Amino acid sequence: MFAVFKTGGKQYRVAAEDVLKVDKIKGEPGEVVAFGEVLVVGGDNVMLGAPTVAGATVAAEVLQQARGPKIIAFKKRRRKNSRRKVGHRQEFTLLRITEILTEGKTPNKEAPPRPKRAAAPRPAAADDTAEEEPDAASESPKAAAKTSGKSKAKAFAGKAKKPVTKGKKK
């Protein structure tokens, strides 16, 4: 099931468990907010609003209140010794859609608990105590020089320098 709702002058197409950035709205992290301006509710049967779907709401959990990257507005008028530099950071709210409701139902006041992801099991090694030596052929020349104990001066001493000639070239 999906829905298209409107907030901050923009429209967003969302489904349950989607995470999206919207212009800043009121709400603390962990709080559930409801959007009543739902334009379309889709799924098995599609409901189009005229202009909104009656009794439909989209509930979302506020994850974070934050600010976007700095945008620099630099204006220069050539030959006039005039320039202006202004920075701006847009505030936004990060939301996770919890549920899409129809028929006038009210959203839950608390966000549903998120299932914990189980860590992937690590494959057991045949012998954990034995350490393997790195293959010298697979290493880069710089890494090989570092591991062989040579100093940097000795490692780069083999490179030939271009002879410097003075005078005119013929």
Sequence and secondary structure as in RCSB ss.txt:
>XXXX:A:sequence
MFAVFKTGGKQYRVAAEDVLKVDKIKGEPGEVVAFGEVLVVGGDNVMLGAPTVAGATVAAEVLQQARGPKIIAFK
KRRRKNSRRKVGHRQEFTLLRITEILTEGKTPNKEAPPRPKRAAAPRPAAADDTAEEEPDAASESPKAAAKTSGK
SKAKAFAGKAKKPVTKGKKK
>XXXX:A:secstr
 EEEEEETTEEEEEETT EEEEE  S  TTBEEEE  EEEEESSS EE SSS TT EEEEEEEEEEE   EEEEE
EETTTTEEEEEEE  EEEEEEEEEEE TT    SB               S SS      TTTS HHHHHHHTT 
 HHHHHTTS       S   
